[in-house]
Amino acid sequence: MSIRSFFQSFLKNQRGNVAPIFAIAVIPTIGLTGMAVDYSRANSVKVSVQAALDATALALAKSAATLSAQSTPQDDQLSKRADAYFRELFHHPEATIDTIKATYSDQSGTQIVINALAGCRRPS
């Protein structure tokens, strides 16, 4: 039996096809599962950051006008208090929060804007 006839008989054989098909199908299945886990972790961090920022804005709403009026750009008390309050609420070791910036405006209604710069790292 030559090599060519062996491969032809291998390709024509209808028995035992489950193992090779499973081996081929398991590769994208594992990849898609990993992608789903990564997406769900990133989405969980995003939701937690948003909830902590919302709670921080609500907590600072009462004192924002006096804090922003007293502070200078070099000594921004509103951002410092927002950072401290946010870090008390947010507990995700896989996320890194670099900066919290809070601004207060009363020109067209009272408005507090809090921005966070965040990143994610893989758990070890």
N, CA, C and O atoms as a MOPAC input file, in Angstrom:
PM7 MOZYME 1SCF
protein

 N      0.84400 1    -1.16900 1     0.00000 1
 C      0.00000 1     0.00000 1     0.00000 1
 C      0.89700 1     1.24300 1     0.00000 1
 O      1.76600 1     1.39000 1     0.86000 1
 N      0.68400 1     2.10700 1    -0.94300 1
 C      1.50100 1     3.31300 1    -1.03400 1
 C      0.94100 1     4.39800 1    -0.10900 1
 O     -0.15700 1     4.27200 1     0.43400 1
 N      1.72400 1     5.46000 1     0.05000 1
 C      1.32400 1     6.57200 1     0.91900 1
 C      0.09400 1     7.27200 1     0.33900 1
 O     -0.80700 1     7.68300 1     1.07000 1
 N      0.07600 1     7.39700 1    -0.98000 1
 C     -1.06300 1     8.05900 1    -1.62400 1
 C     -2.35400 1     7.28500 1    -1.39800 1
 O     -3.37500 1     7.88500 1    -1.06500 1
 N     -2.33200 1     6.00700 1    -1.56600 1
 C     -3.54100 1     5.20100 1    -1.35000 1
 C     -3.93700 1     5.19400 1     0.13400 1
 O     -5.11900 1     5.11600 1     0.46800 1
 N     -2.94300 1     5.27500 1     1.00800 1
 C     -3.26000 1     5.34200 1     2.43800 1
 C     -4.03600 1     6.62100 1     2.76100 1
 O     -5.04400 1     6.56900 1     3.46700 1
 N     -3.57200 1     7.77500 1     2.24700 1
 C     -4.27100 1     9.02800 1     2.50700 1
 C     -5.64000 1     9.06700 1     1.83100 1
 O     -6.57900 1     9.64200 1     2.38200 1
 N     -5.76900 1     8.47900 1     0.67600 1
 C     -7.07200 1     8.42900 1     0.01800 1
 C     -8.05100 1     7.58400 1     0.83500 1
 O     -9.21300 1     7.95700 1     0.99600 1
 N     -7.58600 1     6.46200 1     1.34100 1
 C     -8.47600 1     5.63500 1     2.16700 1
 C     -8.80000 1     6.34300 1     3.48600 1
 O     -9.89600 1     6.19000 1     4.02500 1
 N     -7.85000 1     7.11100 1     3.99700 1
 C     -8.09600 1     7.88100 1     5.23000 1
 C     -9.16600 1     8.94600 1     5.00400 1
 O    -10.02900 1     9.15100 1     5.85700 1
 N     -9.11200 1     9.63400 1     3.84200 1
 C    -10.07800 1    10.68400 1     3.54900 1
 C    -11.45700 1    10.11600 1     3.23000 1
 O    -12.46400 1    10.77100 1     3.49600 1
 N    -11.52000 1     8.92500 1     2.67100 1
 C    -12.80600 1     8.31200 1     2.31800 1
 C    -13.45700 1     7.59700 1     3.49800 1
 O    -14.65800 1     7.32900 1     3.47100 1
 N    -12.69700 1     7.29500 1     4.50600 1
 C    -13.21600 1     6.53300 1     5.64500 1
 C    -14.27000 1     7.35300 1     6.38400 1
 O    -14.04100 1     8.52800 1     6.67200 1
 N    -15.40800 1     6.76000 1     6.69100 1
 C    -16.52400 1     7.43600 1     7.36300 1
 C    -16.59400 1     7.08600 1     8.84800 1
 O    -17.43300 1     7.64800 1     9.55200 1
 N    -15.77600 1     6.21100 1     9.34400 1
 C    -15.83600 1     5.78300 1    10.74000 1
 C    -14.83400 1     6.56800 1    11.58000 1
 O    -13.73600 1     6.88000 1    11.11900 1
 N    -15.21500 1     6.88300 1    12.80500 1
 C    -14.29300 1     7.50600 1    13.74800 1
 C    -14.00600 1     8.97100 1    13.48100 1
 O    -12.90600 1     9.43700 1    13.77600 1
 N    -14.95000 1     9.70600 1    12.93700 1
 C    -14.71400 1    11.10800 1    12.63300 1
 C    -14.98000 1    12.04200 1    13.81000 1
 O    -14.73700 1    13.24300 1    13.69800 1
 N    -15.45500 1    11.54000 1    14.89800 1
 C    -15.82500 1    12.39900 1    16.03200 1
 C    -14.57800 1    13.02900 1    16.67200 1
 O    -14.57500 1    14.22800 1    16.95200 1
 N    -13.54200 1    12.25700 1    16.90100 1
 C    -12.35000 1    12.76900 1    17.58000 1
 C    -11.65700 1    13.88500 1    16.78500 1
 O    -11.34400 1    14.92200 1    17.37000 1
 N    -11.40500 1    13.71900 1    15.48500 1
 C    -10.75600 1    14.82600 1    14.76100 1
 C    -11.64400 1    16.08100 1    14.68100 1
 O    -11.13500 1    17.19700 1    14.79000 1
 N    -12.94200 1    15.91400 1    14.49600 1
 C    -13.83700 1    17.06600 1    14.43800 1
 C    -13.87600 1    17.76600 1    15.79000 1
 O    -13.86500 1    18.99600 1    15.85200 1
 N    -13.92000 1    17.00100 1    16.86100 1
 C    -13.90700 1    17.59500 1    18.20000 1
 C    -12.59900 1    18.34200 1    18.43900 1
 O    -12.61200 1    19.44100 1    18.99400 1
 N    -11.48000 1    17.76700 1    18.03300 1
 C    -10.17600 1    18.41200 1    18.22900 1
 C    -10.10000 1    19.73000 1    17.45600 1
 O     -9.51500 1    20.69700 1    17.94300 1
 N    -10.67500 1    19.77500 1    16.27700 1
 C    -10.66200 1    21.00700 1    15.49400 1
 C    -11.62700 1    22.03500 1    16.09200 1
 O    -11.32300 1    23.22800 1    16.10900 1
 N    -12.77400 1    21.58800 1    16.57900 1
 C    -13.79300 1    22.50400 1    17.10200 1
 C    -13.45300 1    23.04300 1    18.48300 1
 O    -13.94800 1    24.10700 1    18.85700 1
 N    -12.63400 1    22.35100 1    19.24500 1
 C    -12.33700 1    22.79500 1    20.60900 1
 C    -11.44200 1    24.04000 1    20.62400 1
 O    -11.48600 1    24.81300 1    21.58200 1
 N    -10.64600 1    24.24200 1    19.59800 1
 C     -9.73600 1    25.39500 1    19.56100 1
 C    -10.51000 1    26.72000 1    19.53000 1
 O    -10.25000 1    27.56800 1    20.38400 1
 N    -11.44400 1    26.94800 1    18.59600 1
 C    -12.18700 1    28.21100 1    18.64700 1
 C    -13.11100 1    28.30500 1    19.86400 1
 O    -13.38800 1    29.40300 1    20.34700 1
 N    -13.58600 1    27.16400 1    20.35800 1
 C    -14.45300 1    27.18700 1    21.54800 1
 C    -13.69100 1    27.71100 1    22.75700 1
 O    -14.23100 1    28.51400 1    23.51900 1
 N    -12.46700 1    27.28300 1    22.94800 1
 C    -11.64800 1    27.77600 1    24.06200 1
 C    -11.33200 1    29.25500 1    23.87200 1
 O    -11.36300 1    30.02400 1    24.83300 1
 N    -11.03100 1    29.65400 1    22.65200 1
 C    -10.74400 1    31.06800 1    22.38500 1
 C    -11.94800 1    31.95200 1    22.65500 1
 O    -11.80600 1    33.01200 1    23.26500 1
 N    -13.12200 1    31.54300 1    22.21700 1
 C    -14.33400 1    32.32200 1    22.45500 1
 C    -14.69500 1    32.36900 1    23.93600 1
 O    -15.20100 1    33.38200 1    24.41700 1
 N    -14.44200 1    31.29600 1    24.65400 1
 C    -14.69800 1    31.29300 1    26.09600 1
 C    -13.78200 1    32.28700 1    26.80600 1
 O    -14.22200 1    33.02000 1    27.69200 1
 N    -12.52600 1    32.30800 1    26.42000 1
 C    -11.59200 1    33.28400 1    26.99700 1
 C    -11.99300 1    34.71200 1    26.69500 1
 O    -11.88300 1    35.58200 1    27.55900 1
 N    -12.45500 1    34.96600 1    25.48300 1
 C    -12.91500 1    36.30500 1    25.12400 1
 C    -14.13900 1    36.70600 1    25.95200 1
 O    -14.25500 1    37.85600 1    26.37500 1
 N    -15.03800 1    35.76600 1    26.17800 1
 C    -16.23900 1    36.06100 1    26.96700 1
 C    -15.88500 1    36.38100 1    28.41300 1
 O    -16.48000 1    37.27300 1    29.01600 1
 N    -14.92100 1    35.66000 1    28.96900 1
 C    -14.48600 1    35.92900 1    30.34500 1
 C    -13.83800 1    37.30800 1    30.43300 1
 O    -14.13000 1    38.06900 1    31.35500 1
 N    -12.97100 1    37.63400 1    29.49400 1
 C    -12.32300 1    38.95300 1    29.48500 1
 C    -13.33800 1    40.07400 1    29.34600 1
 O    -13.24100 1    41.09100 1    30.03300 1
 N    -14.30700 1    39.89500 1    28.46500 1
 C    -15.32900 1    40.91700 1    28.27100 1
 C    -16.17000 1    41.10200 1    29.52900 1
 O    -16.46700 1    42.23200 1    29.91700 1
 N    -16.55100 1    40.00500 1    30.16400 1
 C    -17.38900 1    40.12900 1    31.36800 1
 C    -16.62200 1    40.78500 1    32.50600 1
 O    -17.21100 1    41.54600 1    33.27300 1
 N    -15.33900 1    40.51700 1    32.64100 1
 C    -14.53400 1    41.18700 1    33.68100 1
 C    -14.40000 1    42.67100 1    33.40100 1
 O    -14.54100 1    43.48700 1    34.31200 1
 N    -14.13100 1    43.03100 1    32.16200 1
 C    -14.00300 1    44.44500 1    31.80400 1
 C    -15.32700 1    45.17900 1    32.00100 1
 O    -15.34600 1    46.31900 1    32.46600 1
 N    -16.41800 1    44.53300 1    31.65000 1
 C    -17.72900 1    45.14800 1    31.82700 1
 C    -18.06000 1    45.29900 1    33.30700 1
 O    -18.67000 1    46.29500 1    33.69800 1
 N    -17.67700 1    44.34800 1    34.12700 1
 C    -17.90000 1    44.44500 1    35.57200 1
 C    -17.14200 1    45.62500 1    36.16500 1
 O    -17.68000 1    46.35400 1    36.99900 1
 N    -15.90600 1    45.81600 1    35.74200 1
 C    -15.11200 1    46.95500 1    36.21800 1
 C    -15.74300 1    48.26400 1    35.75600 1
 O    -15.82700 1    49.22000 1    36.52700 1
 N    -16.18400 1    48.31000 1    34.51000 1
 C    -16.79900 1    49.52600 1    33.97400 1
 C    -18.04600 1    49.90600 1    34.77200 1
 O    -18.23400 1    51.07400 1    35.11100 1
 N    -18.88500 1    48.93500 1    35.06900 1
 C    -20.10600 1    49.19300 1    35.83600 1
 C    -19.76000 1    49.63900 1    37.25100 1
 O    -20.40400 1    50.54300 1    37.78200 1
 N    -18.76900 1    49.03300 1    37.86300 1
 C    -18.36800 1    49.41700 1    39.21900 1
 C    -17.78700 1    50.82200 1    39.26200 1
 O    -18.05400 1    51.57600 1    40.19800 1
 N    -16.99300 1    51.18300 1    38.25400 1
 C    -16.43900 1    52.54300 1    38.19000 1
 C    -17.56500 1    53.55000 1    38.04600 1
 O    -17.56700 1    54.58200 1    38.71700 1
 N    -18.52500 1    53.25800 1    37.17300 1
 C    -19.63600 1    54.17800 1    36.96700 1
 C    -20.47600 1    54.33900 1    38.23300 1
 O    -20.88400 1    55.45100 1    38.56700 1
 N    -20.73200 1    53.24700 1    38.93100 1
 C    -21.51800 1    53.32800 1    40.16600 1
 C    -20.77500 1    54.12900 1    41.23700 1
 O    -21.38500 1    54.93100 1    41.94400 1
 N    -19.47200 1    53.91700 1    41.35800 1
 C    -18.69200 1    54.65600 1    42.35800 1
 C    -18.60800 1    56.13900 1    41.99600 1
 O    -18.65400 1    56.98900 1    42.88600 1
 N    -18.48700 1    56.46400 1    40.71000 1
 C    -18.46700 1    57.86600 1    40.28700 1
 C    -19.81300 1    58.54100 1    40.54600 1
 O    -19.85800 1    59.69200 1    40.98000 1
 N    -20.90300 1    57.83100 1    40.28400 1
 C    -22.22700 1    58.39100 1    40.55000 1
 C    -22.41700 1    58.67100 1    42.04200 1
 O    -22.91700 1    59.73000 1    42.42100 1
 N    -22.01800 1    57.72100 1    42.87700 1
 C    -22.14100 1    57.90900 1    44.32400 1
 C    -21.24800 1    59.04700 1    44.81300 1
 O    -21.62800 1    59.79800 1    45.71100 1
 N    -20.06900 1    59.17000 1    44.22600 1
 C    -19.16400 1    60.26000 1    44.59100 1
 C    -19.76900 1    61.61300 1    44.22800 1
 O    -19.70900 1    62.55500 1    45.01900 1
 N    -20.34200 1    61.70700 1    43.05200 1
 C    -20.96300 1    62.97200 1    42.63300 1
 C    -22.12700 1    63.33300 1    43.54600 1
 O    -22.28800 1    64.49700 1    43.91200 1
 N    -22.93300 1    62.35400 1    43.91400 1
 C    -24.05400 1    62.63100 1    44.81800 1
 C    -23.57200 1    63.04700 1    46.20500 1
 O    -24.16800 1    63.92000 1    46.83600 1
 N    -22.50600 1    62.42900 1    46.67500 1
 C    -21.98200 1    62.76400 1    47.99600 1
 C    -21.37700 1    64.16600 1    48.02600 1
 O    -21.45900 1    64.85400 1    49.04300 1
 N    -20.77000 1    64.59200 1    46.91900 1
 C    -20.12500 1    65.89700 1    46.88100 1
 C    -21.06500 1    67.02700 1    46.44600 1
 O    -20.66900 1    68.19200 1    46.44900 1
 N    -22.27900 1    66.70000 1    46.08000 1
 C    -23.19400 1    67.71100 1    45.55000 1
 C    -23.46100 1    68.84000 1    46.54000 1
 O    -23.58600 1    69.99700 1    46.14000 1
 N    -23.55000 1    68.51800 1    47.80900 1
 C    -23.87900 1    69.53500 1    48.80100 1
 C    -22.71300 1    70.49400 1    49.06200 1
 O    -22.92200 1    71.69700 1    49.22400 1
 N    -21.51400 1    69.97600 1    49.10300 1
 C    -20.35800 1    70.81300 1    49.45500 1
 C    -19.54000 1    71.26100 1    48.25600 1
 O    -18.51000 1    71.91100 1    48.43600 1
 N    -19.96200 1    70.93900 1    47.03900 1
 C    -19.15300 1    71.25700 1    45.84900 1
 C    -18.99700 1    72.75900 1    45.63200 1
 O    -17.92500 1    73.21400 1    45.23500 1
 N    -20.03400 1    73.52400 1    45.88300 1
 C    -19.95700 1    74.96900 1    45.64000 1
 C    -18.94600 1    75.63200 1    46.56900 1
 O    -18.17700 1    76.48600 1    46.12800 1
 N    -18.93300 1    75.25900 1    47.83500 1
 C    -17.99100 1    75.88000 1    48.77200 1
 C    -16.57100 1    75.38300 1    48.54300 1
 O    -15.62000 1    76.15100 1    48.68500 1
 N    -16.41400 1    74.11300 1    48.19200 1
 C    -15.07000 1    73.57800 1    47.93800 1
 C    -14.46200 1    74.19600 1    46.68300 1
 O    -13.27800 1    74.53100 1    46.67800 1
 N    -15.24200 1    74.35100 1    45.63400 1
 C    -14.68200 1    74.89900 1    44.39700 1
 C    -14.42000 1    76.39600 1    44.51900 1
 O    -13.52000 1    76.91400 1    43.85800 1
 N    -15.18200 1    77.10000 1    45.34500 1
 C    -14.96000 1    78.54200 1    45.52000 1
 C    -13.70700 1    78.81200 1    46.33800 1
 O    -13.04700 1    79.83100 1    46.13500 1
 N    -13.37100 1    77.92400 1    47.25000 1
 C    -12.21600 1    78.11600 1    48.12300 1
 C    -10.91600 1    77.65600 1    47.48600 1
 O     -9.84600 1    78.11500 1    47.88700 1
 N    -10.97600 1    76.77900 1    46.52200 1
 C     -9.74200 1    76.16400 1    46.01500 1
 C     -9.17100 1    76.93000 1    44.83100 1
 O     -9.88300 1    77.62100 1    44.10300 1
 N     -7.87600 1    76.78300 1    44.66800 1
 C     -7.16300 1    77.31300 1    43.51800 1
 C     -6.79800 1    76.14300 1    42.61200 1
 O     -6.88000 1    74.99400 1    43.04600 1
 N     -6.39900 1    76.39600 1    41.37400 1
 C     -6.03400 1    75.27700 1    40.49100 1
 C     -4.90500 1    74.40900 1    41.04200 1
 O     -4.86200 1    73.21000 1    40.76800 1
 N     -3.99600 1    74.99600 1    41.81300 1
 C     -2.90100 1    74.19700 1    42.37500 1
 C     -3.39100 1    73.33200 1    43.54900 1
 O     -2.83900 1    72.26200 1    43.80800 1
 N     -4.41000 1    73.79400 1    44.24200 1
 C     -4.89300 1    73.10100 1    45.42700 1
 C     -6.38200 1    72.82300 1    45.24800 1
 O     -7.21900 1    73.48500 1    45.86300 1
 N     -6.70600 1    71.85900 1    44.41900 1
 C     -8.08700 1    71.57100 1    44.06500 1
 C     -8.71600 1    70.64800 1    45.11300 1
 O     -8.57800 1    69.42800 1    45.03900 1
 N     -9.39900 1    71.23600 1    46.07700 1
 C     -9.99400 1    70.47200 1    47.17500 1
 C    -11.13100 1    69.56900 1    46.69500 1
 O    -11.31500 1    68.47300 1    47.22500 1
 N    -11.88900 1    70.01700 1    45.70400 1
 C    -13.00300 1    69.21400 1    45.19500 1
 C    -12.49200 1    67.90500 1    44.58200 1
 O    -13.04700 1    66.83900 1    44.84700 1
 N    -11.44500 1    67.98200 1    43.77100 1
 C    -10.88700 1    66.76300 1    43.16800 1
 C    -10.25500 1    65.86000 1    44.21600 1
 O    -10.35400 1    64.63700 1    44.12100 1
 N     -9.60900 1    66.44800 1    45.21000 1
 C     -8.99700 1    65.63600 1    46.26800 1
 C    -10.05900 1    64.88800 1    47.06800 1
 O     -9.89500 1    63.70900 1    47.38300 1
 N    -11.14700 1    65.58100 1    47.39400 1
 C    -12.20800 1    64.92800 1    48.14800 1
 C    -12.91100 1    63.88000 1    47.28900 1
 O    -13.28200 1    62.81700 1    47.78700 1
 N    -13.09400 1    64.17200 1    46.01200 1
 C    -13.70200 1    63.19300 1    45.10600 1
 C    -12.82500 1    61.95200 1    44.98200 1
 O    -13.33000 1    60.82900 1    44.97500 1
 N    -11.51600 1    62.15400 1    44.88400 1
 C    -10.58800 1    61.02400 1    44.79200 1
 C    -10.64900 1    60.15600 1    46.04300 1
 O    -10.70300 1    58.92900 1    45.95500 1
 N    -10.64000 1    60.79700 1    47.20400 1
 C    -10.68400 1    60.03500 1    48.46200 1
 C    -11.99500 1    59.27000 1    48.60300 1
 O    -11.99500 1    58.10500 1    49.00200 1
 N    -13.10000 1    59.91100 1    48.28100 1
 C    -14.39700 1    59.25900 1    48.41000 1
 C    -14.52100 1    58.11600 1    47.41200 1
 O    -15.01300 1    57.04200 1    47.75800 1
 N    -14.08000 1    58.33600 1    46.18000 1
 C    -14.15500 1    57.29900 1    45.15400 1
 C    -13.33900 1    56.07200 1    45.55300 1
 O    -13.79900 1    54.94000 1    45.40200 1
 N    -12.14500 1    56.29400 1    46.05500 1
 C    -11.28000 1    55.15500 1    46.41400 1
 C    -11.81600 1    54.37400 1    47.60500 1
 O    -11.49300 1    53.19600 1    47.76300 1
 N    -12.63000 1    55.00600 1    48.44600 1
 C    -13.28600 1    54.27600 1    49.53100 1
 C    -14.38600 1    53.36400 1    48.99500 1
 O    -14.65100 1    52.30600 1    49.56500 1
 N    -15.02000 1    53.77000 1    47.91100 1
 C    -16.12600 1    52.99500 1    47.35400 1
 C    -15.69000 1    51.91900 1    46.37600 1
 O    -16.34900 1    50.88500 1    46.26800 1
 N    -14.61100 1    52.13700 1    45.67200 1
 C    -14.21900 1    51.26600 1    44.56600 1
 C    -13.16400 1    50.26700 1    45.01900 1
 O    -12.07200 1    50.65000 1    45.43800 1
 N    -13.50300 1    48.97700 1    44.93100 1
 C    -12.58200 1    47.91900 1    45.36200 1
 C    -12.51000 1    46.83600 1    44.28700 1
 O    -13.20700 1    45.82500 1    44.37100 1
 N    -11.69200 1    47.04700 1    43.30900 1
 C    -11.42400 1    46.04200 1    42.27300 1
 C     -9.91500 1    45.96900 1    42.09600 1
 O     -9.32200 1    46.88900 1    41.53400 1
 N     -9.28100 1    44.90400 1    42.55700 1
 C     -7.81900 1    44.82700 1    42.44300 1
 C     -7.32800 1    44.71600 1    40.99200 1
 O     -6.17300 1    45.03200 1    40.70800 1
 N     -8.19700 1    44.26900 1    40.06900 1
 C     -7.76300 1    44.13600 1    38.68300 1
 C     -7.83000 1    45.45100 1    37.91100 1
 O     -7.42000 1    45.50600 1    36.75200 1
 N     -8.34100 1    46.50900 1    38.53700 1
 C     -8.44100 1    47.80700 1    37.86800 1
 C     -7.46700 1    48.79400 1    38.49800 1
 O     -7.23900 1    48.77700 1    39.70800 1
 N     -6.91000 1    49.63700 1    37.67500 1
 C     -6.04700 1    50.70300 1    38.16300 1
 C     -6.71300 1    52.03300 1    37.83700 1
 O     -7.02200 1    52.31200 1    36.67800 1
 N     -6.92900 1    52.83800 1    38.84700 1
 C     -7.51200 1    54.15500 1    38.67000 1
 C     -6.37900 1    55.15900 1    38.82600 1
 O     -5.81600 1    55.31500 1    39.90900 1
 N     -6.05500 1    55.83300 1    37.73900 1
 C     -4.92500 1    56.75300 1    37.75400 1
 C     -5.30700 1    58.12200 1    38.30200 1
 O     -4.69400 1    58.59800 1    39.25800 1
 N     -6.30000 1    58.75200 1    37.71500 1
 C     -6.66100 1    60.10000 1    38.14400 1
 C     -8.17000 1    60.24700 1    38.24900 1
 O     -8.93100 1    59.64800 1    37.49000 1
 N     -8.57400 1    61.05700 1    39.20500 1
 C     -9.96200 1    61.46800 1    39.37600 1
 C     -9.97600 1    62.99100 1    39.28800 1
 O     -9.27200 1    63.66000 1    40.04500 1
 N    -10.75200 1    63.53300 1    38.39300 1
 C    -10.84000 1    64.98000 1    38.20000 1
 C    -12.29000 1    65.39500 1    38.36700 1
 O    -13.16800 1    64.89500 1    37.66400 1
 N    -12.54500 1    66.31000 1    39.30000 1
 C    -13.89200 1    66.80800 1    39.55000 1
 C    -13.96000 1    68.28400 1    39.21100 1
 O    -13.06200 1    69.05100 1    39.56000 1
 N    -15.02200 1    68.68100 1    38.53200 1
 C    -15.25200 1    70.08600 1    38.21700 1
 C    -16.67600 1    70.45700 1    38.59400 1
 O    -17.60000 1    69.65100 1    38.48800 1
 N    -16.82400 1    71.68700 1    39.03300 1
 C    -18.13200 1    72.20700 1    39.43200 1
 C    -18.43900 1    73.43800 1    38.59500 1
 O    -17.57100 1    74.28100 1    38.36800 1
 N    -19.68000 1    73.53100 1    38.14100 1
 C    -20.10900 1    74.67500 1    37.34800 1
 C    -21.52000 1    75.07100 1    37.76600 1
 O    -22.37600 1    74.21800 1    38.00000 1
 N    -21.74600 1    76.38500 1    37.85600 1
 C    -23.09300 1    76.85700 1    38.17700 1
 C    -23.55800 1    77.90200 1    37.17000 1
 O    -24.41100 1    78.73100 1    37.48500 1
 N    -23.00800 1    77.86800 1    35.97300 1
 C    -23.36100 1    78.86900 1    34.95600 1
 C    -24.74700 1    78.60000 1    34.36100 1
 O    -25.55600 1    79.52400 1    34.27300 1
 N    -25.02900 1    77.41200 1    33.96900 1
 C    -26.35400 1    77.07100 1    33.42100 1
 C    -26.96200 1    75.95900 1    34.26300 1
 O    -27.21800 1    74.85900 1    33.77300 1
 N    -27.18700 1    76.25800 1    35.52500 1
 C    -27.63800 1    75.23600 1    36.46000 1
 C    -26.44300 1    74.60700 1    37.13800 1
 O    -25.32100 1    74.67900 1    36.63800 1
 N    -26.68300 1    74.00400 1    38.25200 1
 C    -25.60200 1    73.38100 1    39.00000 1
 C    -25.19600 1    72.07100 1    38.33300 1
 O    -26.04200 1    71.24600 1    37.99100 1
 N    -23.88600 1    71.89400 1    38.15500 1
 C    -23.38500 1    70.70400 1    37.47800 1
 C    -22.06100 1    70.28000 1    38.09900 1
 O    -21.15400 1    71.09300 1    38.27800 1
 N    -21.96600 1    69.00100 1    38.42200 1
 C    -20.71200 1    68.39800 1    38.89200 1
 C    -20.32400 1    67.32900 1    37.87600 1
 O    -21.12300 1    66.45200 1    37.54900 1
 N    -19.10300 1    67.41100 1    37.38600 1
 C    -18.59600 1    66.42800 1    36.43300 1
 C    -17.37200 1    65.77400 1    37.06000 1
 O    -16.42900 1    66.45400 1    37.46400 1
 N    -17.39800 1    64.45800 1    37.13600 1
 C    -16.26700 1    63.70300 1    37.69100 1
 C    -15.79500 1    62.72600 1    36.62500 1
 O    -16.57200 1    61.91400 1    36.12400 1
 N    -14.52100 1    62.81400 1    36.28800 1
 C    -13.90700 1    61.93200 1    35.29100 1
 C    -12.86500 1    61.05900 1    35.97200 1
 O    -12.14700 1    61.49500 1    36.87200 1
 N    -12.80400 1    59.81900 1    35.51800 1
 C    -11.79900 1    58.88400 1    36.02700 1
 C    -11.03900 1    58.28600 1    34.85100 1
 O    -11.63500 1    57.94700 1    33.82900 1
 N     -9.74300 1    58.15800 1    34.99400 1
 C     -8.90500 1    57.49100 1    34.00900 1
 C     -8.55100 1    56.14000 1    34.60200 1
 O     -7.85300 1    56.05600 1    35.61200 1
 N     -9.03800 1    55.08200 1    33.96300 1
 C     -8.88400 1    53.73400 1    34.53100 1
 C     -8.25000 1    52.80200 1    33.51400 1
 O     -8.28800 1    53.05100 1    32.30900 1
 N     -7.67400 1    51.73700 1    34.01400 1
 C     -7.10300 1    50.67800 1    33.19200 1
 C     -7.32200 1    49.34800 1    33.87300 1
 O     -7.70400 1    49.30100 1    35.04300 1
 N     -7.08700 1    48.27500 1    33.16100 1
 C     -7.24700 1    46.93700 1    33.71300 1
 C     -5.94600 1    46.15300 1    33.56400 1
 O     -5.20000 1    46.32700 1    32.60100 1
 N     -5.70300 1    45.31300 1    34.51300 1
 C     -4.56000 1    44.39400 1    34.41200 1
 C     -5.06700 1    42.98600 1    34.65100 1
 O     -6.07200 1    42.78400 1    35.33200 1
 N     -4.38900 1    42.04600 1    34.10600 1
 C     -4.80300 1    40.65500 1    34.25400 1
 C     -4.51600 1    40.18000 1    35.66900 1
 O     -3.46100 1    40.48500 1    36.22500 1
 N     -5.44100 1    39.44000 1    36.25300 1
 C     -5.18400 1    38.90400 1    37.58300 1
 C     -4.03800 1    37.88700 1    37.54500 1
 O     -3.89700 1    37.13100 1    36.58400 1
 N     -3.24200 1    37.88200 1    38.58000 1
 C     -2.09800 1    36.96000 1    38.59200 1
 C     -2.39700 1    35.69400 1    39.32900 1
 O     -1.53600 1    34.81900 1    39.42700 1

